[in-house]
């Protein structure tokens, strides 16, 4: 027979303090992990825009070498076309008078803080390129 003063020895379970400490630790870990996750997702989506814009640049430069002008090239006149992974809308404007182009990638959403990126025929980069 157990001693009457030692009645807590058989209790199994967690106290309120232990549960509160566990919740606080989980909250602290989540507070650290979320910004890292958000930053990684933004990087991944920016790489989608960069790959798409550089592919367009390559096509336009090839067309320029073949025809001597950007006008009439395949990407010219593109409006709100999806990027390779679909995270951005791509618009390409070509100017026959200046023999120049500007390709802009606009994000579908800015949930991870991404902004528009662009590339011009002179090689100028618009926006926060990595």
RACOR-V659831 format. One record per backbone hydrogen bond with DSSP energy under -1.0 kcal/mol. CO is the residue of the C=O (numbers start at 1). NH is the residue of the N-H. If there is no record, write none. Layout:
co-><CO;CO>
nh-><NH;NH>
This chain:
co-><3;15;16;17;18;19;20;21;22;23;24;25;26;27;28;29;30;33;34;35;36;37;38;39;40;41;42;43;44;45;46;47;48;49;50;51;52;53;54;55;56;57;58;59;60;61;62;63;64;70;75;78;81;87;88;89;90;91;92;93;95;95;100;101;102;103;104;105;106;110;117;118;119;120;124;126;127>
nh-><6;19;20;21;22;23;24;25;26;27;28;29;30;31;32;33;34;37;38;39;40;41;42;43;44;45;46;47;48;49;50;51;52;53;54;55;56;57;58;59;60;61;62;63;64;65;66;67;68;73;78;92;90;108;83;106;81;104;77;102;99;100;95;121;93;119;91;117;89;113;105;126;103;123;120;118;129>
